[in-house]
Amino acid sequence: MPLLKVENISAGYDGERVIHALSFHVNRGEIISLLGPSGCGKTTALRAIAGFEPIIEGQITIDQKPVSTPTSTVPPEHRSIGMVFQDYALFPHLTVADNIAFGLRRKSAVDRRVQVDHLLDATGLGGMGQRFPHELSGGQQQRVALARALAPRPTMLLMDEPFSNLDVELRERLSVEVRDLLKSEGISGILVTHDQHEAFAVSDKIGVMRDGTILQWDTPFNLYHEPNHRFVADFIGQGRFIPGVVRTPETFDTELGPLHGNRSCTQSVGNQVEILVRPDDIVPDTDGDIVATVRDKAFKGAETLYTLELPTGTRLLSLFPSHHDHHLGDSVRVRVDAEHLICFPRGESPCNSSTESNQ
């Protein structure tokens, strides 16, 4: 049985609904993310799960017990959940160890010490128990907030944009550390974020949200390679859409030439479609038939991301090994290496899938 079941919930503020008929579930030990742009309703959903916001419709169940219905709400402290916020919310007058032990006041002194020492080691804070929050870096403070949330041994950890105040390198490292820690402790997790890289690093499943509902609920791999909605395809990963015409279920005529995929498009032959082209689909090739002009470049270490303009004015993204150093205005030759083509009809409905899933 799932640990958490969110069943057709709606919630909002001042009479305006922010989330609509939202449904998903989280299994024991599973980590999921609610991913989407600002204002899509992901934080409202998290607050409803935590018990901070009432729901208008539907039901939330934790460990087979209803905790939120339109007529009743179990308080947050009785839901066996932990929470980590963006702003850490540490007590400045308490040491690191005392911050972590704050939720363990009903435990014996020995049990508190054992749990605090365990979490100090697990979060990489060994030897820092007697420091105060102002003596720590931002990453260390977030680790303290994480340890404090895990100290009472919750069945589930809710995380609301916990890494957004950290620099990129630290954010990526902490994302992996949090996943490893939750998995080792056997604790389920829900991450709310607008950053797909965080969601990919942490999650077993991701729900991509827009306008208060989940457009696709899937694994990170499938969201990238099998988006069932144009918004999902556009929001997940970098890429550009190029126009095309369906010639066979697997072949499209485009300004890049005929493109042949290994999957069938459900659109009829002759229909106009838009085809998603990712940066890794356009590869440098000195013998390539496609000539493009470099319009922008972004050095990324081992690779450089180029914005290329075709003679028609269409712009594409392409990843080159960074030792291929081209200047703005240079002409380069490339070819398409994309067997797994994703196409959508002109409009928002998906071409390769006929349904949107919240499960």
N, C-alpha and C positions, 0 to 999 in steps of 0.2 A: 504493500500500500504506500502511496506517496506520503511524505512527511507533511507537505503543504499542498493544499488544493485551493486555487482561486477560481471561483465558478461564477462567470457572468456578472462580475461586479461593476457597478457604476458609482462614481463619487465625484464631488466637486465642491465649489465654494460659492456662497451667496446666490444659490439657485442655478448656477451655471455648471454643467457637467464637464469635467476635465477628462475622465476616463469613461469608456462606454463598453459594456458587455465584455469586460476583460476576463480571459480564462487562460490558465496554465497551471502546471503542477511541478513540484520539486521533489525528487526522490531523496531518500536518506543518503547523505554523503555526496550529493550532487551540488555543483556550483553553477549557477545560471546568472546571466546578465540581462537587464532591461536596457537596451541601447537605442538612443534616438536623439534628435536635436532638442534644444531648449524649448520648453513649452509643450512637449509631446505627452506629458502625463506620467512619466516614469517615476518621478519623486512622489507624486500623489499616490501612485500605486504602492510604493514602498511604505509610505506613512500609513496607508490603510492596513497593510500587512502587519505593521508594527503596533497598530492600535491607536495611533495618534489622530487618525481621521476616520469618521464614521462612513459607512457605505450607504448608498441610496437603494441599490438593488443587489441581488446575488448573495453569495456566502463565501466566507474564508474559513477554512478548516486547517488546524494544525494538529498533527498526531491524532487524526480522526475525531477531533473535538471542535465543534463550531466556536470560533472566537469572534467573528463579526457577521452580523446580519443587519438588515435595516432597522430592527427593533432592539438590538443588544450589541454591546461591545465589551469584550473582556479587556481589562486594563493591560498596558504593555508589560508591566512587571509580572504578570501572571501568564505570559506567553512563552516563556523559556527561550527568549531571543536575546541576542546581543546586538548592539548598534555601534557603528563607527561613522563619524561625520567628517565633513570636509575640514572643519575648524578645530579638530582634535578635542576641544573642551576638557583639557586637563586642569586639575586643581593646582594653581601655581604655588600654594603654600605647603603642598605635600610632596614628599620625595617620590621618585619613580616607583619604588617598592610600595609605598603607601597608596599611590594612585591605583596601582594594579590590584591591591588588596581591598580597595574601597567596597567592592560588592561582596566581600567575603566575611563581613562582620559577624555573621552567625556561626562561622567556623571556629574551631579551636585555634589557638595561636600556632600550634605545631602544624596543623593542616594548612593554615594561611601561608606559613613560611614555605612549606613544601610546594604549594601551588605557585606562589610567586617566584620561587627559584626556578621552577620548571619553565615558566613562561618567560622569564628573563633570558634563560638559555635558548629557548625555542625561537625567540624573536631577535636574537643577536644582541641582547642588551646585558649580557653577563658582566658583572662588575660595576654596573651603573645604577644599582638599586638605591644608593644613597644620594644620588644627584637630584637636583630640582629641574623642572621643565625648562626654565630659562637657560640652563647650562647645556641643553641638548640641541642638535641640529633639527631641521624640519622633519627629516626622515626618521630620526630617532624618536621624536615626539609622536609621530604617527604610529611607530611600533609600540610605544607605550599605550596609546589609545587602543590599538588592536589587542594587546595583552590584557588590558583592563576589561575589554568587552568579552574576552574568552575566559577570564578567570572563573566566573560562576558556572562554567561548563554548559553553555546554552546548546540547544539542539540545532540552532540556526543562527547565522550571523548576517545582519543586514548592513550593507555598506553604501552610503550615499556620497558619490563622487569623492572617495577618500584620498585620492592621489592628485587631485587637480591643482593643489598649491605647491607641488613638488616639481623640480626640473625633470626634463624628459628622461635622462639616463636613470635617475633615481626612481622615477615613476615606473619605468619598465622593470627594474630590478625588484622593486617592492611588489609589483603585480605577481611575479613568479613566486616570490617568497610567501605571499599570502595564500596563493593556491596550494603550495607545498605544505604549509602549516595546517590549513583547513583539512586537506586530505589526510595528513598524518594524525590529526585529532579526531577524524571522522565526523566533522561538523559540516552541515549543509550551508551554502552561502548564496546570497543574492546581492549582486553588484548593480548599482545604478550609475551609468556613465554615458557621456556623449562621445567618448573616445573608443573607436573600434579596436585599436591596438591593445588597450587595457582589457576590453571584453574578450578578444581573441586569446590573450595570455592567460586569463583566469578561468574561462567558462567551459563547461561541458555542453551547455545549450545557451542560445541567445534568442531573446525576443526583440525584434526590431520594431520600434513603435513610431507611430505618426498619428497626430490628431486623436490621442486618447485610446488607440487600439493597437493590437499587435498585427502587423502585416505578415510577418513570417516568424515562425518558432522552429529553430533548427540548430544543427551543429555549426560551429564556425566554418568548417570546410564546405558544407552545403550552402551556407549563406553566400560564400564567395563564389563558388562554382555553379550553384544551382539556384540563383535568386528567382523567386516566383512573382516578383513585382518590380516594376521599373524603379520605384523609389529605393527599394532594397539594393538593386543592382548599382544605383548611382551613389547610395550612401556608404555601401561596403566597398572598400578598396578604391583605388584610383582607376579612372577609365573615361573613355569618350564614346558617344554613340554616333555611328555613321549610318546614312540611309542605304537601304538595299531593297531588292525585289526578289521574292521567292521564285526560284526556277524549278527546284525539286524540294521535297521535304528536308533534304540535307544540304542543298546548294543555294547560294545567294549571289546575285549580280550586284557588285558594288564598285565604287570608284577606285578601290584597291585591286580590282579584278574579281574573277569568280572566287568565292570562298566556299570551301567544302568542309562541313562539320561531321561529327560522328554521332549526332543525335537528330531526331526528327523535330521539325517545327510544326506546330498545329495549324499554322496559317495556310490558307489555300494558295496554290500556285498562281503567281501574278500579283499577289498582294504586296503592298509596300510595308516595309518593316524598318525598325531601327536595330542595329546590331551592336552589342557591347564589345568594345575593343580595349583590353587592358594593356598597361605598359609592357608586360612580359610577352604579349602577343606580337609585338612589333620588334623585330630583332635586326641588328646591323648586319649587312651583307654587301660586300663590295660588288658582287655580281647581281644584286637584287634589281628587280624591274621597277621598283617604286623609288622615285626621286623626291626628296622633301627638303625643305629649308629649315634650319635651326632657328627658332624664334625665342627660345628661353632654355635655361639649363639650371639644374640644382644638383650640386655635388653631394653625394651621400656616402662617401668613403669608397667602398669596393665598387660602387656603381654611380652613374650619373643619370639623372632623370631629365630627358630632353623633351621639350615641346616642339613638335615638328609640324610644319605647314605644307599641305599638299598644293599642287597647282590650282586646284579648285577653291582654295581658301580654307578647307577643312583642316582642323588641327587635331593631332594625335599625340599621345604620350608614349615614350619609348625608353626602356632601360638599356644603357650601354655599359660595358665594362669601363671603369673610370680611366683606364689608360688610353681609351679612345677619346681624346680631348678635342672637341670641335668648338668653334667660335660661333657667335650669333651671326646669322647670315650665310653660314656655310651650307653647301648642298651635300646631302648624305644619301646613300642608297640603303634601303631596308627591304625586308620581305615580311610577309605575314606567316607566323607559325602558331596557328590557333585552330586546333581541331575541335575543341569543345566550345562551339559558338552559342552565345546566348542572344536570342532575338525577341523583340517586343513589337507589337503592331504600333502604328502611329497613334499614340494615346497612352493611357496608363495601364490598361489591362495587359497581363502577361501573355506572351506568345507560347511559352513552353510549359505552362501550367495553368489550369483552369480554375484553381481555387486558392483562397488565402486561408492560412491555418493559424489558429491560436493554440493548438495543442502540440 
